[in-house]
């Protein structure tokens, strides 16, 4: 099977994929391929749907207005979703868009928004975030599109944790814990399913921080001597986790 091809345009399509299939394109997709990318009849593209792997395809002009994709060979098998959760307090729009796109690029498997005491955003726009996730996946060759969960209160999520996800360790990015070395802390952990938790721009409350620090499933991690903005903290924390315990480590065998 061919290796990851990062030169050819990649498009998410919400259709079952198989060799020889012809996929109709909607107006938005047609406009993007034909008018924005200026693709021509027969031009190559790669398609994926988050379930059936990645396929070579080519653009076909059926007439002046109808366009379709002819699917050819499978190029990459569908990998399992990465077993890495990302818990985050939603931010205001542009930073939230950035954060979910970066978490997707960094190989998160589940995006879990949480309501915290100092969070300024209590609701999320699923459609908008899902569009950002798909766009990041298209650009970065991620085939297992991260699931976006409904927002839950952090408190509730923590209370249910031992019952719903007992083996999953929470890597708590605690801005109140500025000494220590995250690499030593993370490399000292046993391999297990993980969740990374980053707070809102207003930080965690004293109560939340105390509760988290007391939970046996939580490992507190500092991210250096400066307080980072939440979207920066997301990238920094996910980098550390992927490089020490995740799919940046040799032999992790994972491909998104
Ligand atoms: N307003 C808060 C900072 C919040 S930063 C204050 O001034 O204290 C947003 C989130 O990013 C934090 O809740 C934490 O999860 C993470 N974060 C930022 N800098 C960090 C650091 N140096 N160490 C650990 N986590 C950090």
Boltz pocket constraint, residues with backbone or C-beta under 6 A from the ligand:
constraints:
  - pocket:
      binder: B
      contacts: [[A, 172], [A, 173], [A, 174], [A, 175], [A, 176], [A, 177], [A, 178], [A, 197], [A, 198], [A, 199], [A, 200], [A, 201], [A, 202], [A, 203], [A, 204], [A, 221], [A, 222], [A, 223], [A, 224], [A, 225], [A, 226], [A, 227], [A, 228], [A, 229], [A, 230], [A, 233]]
      max_distance: 6.0
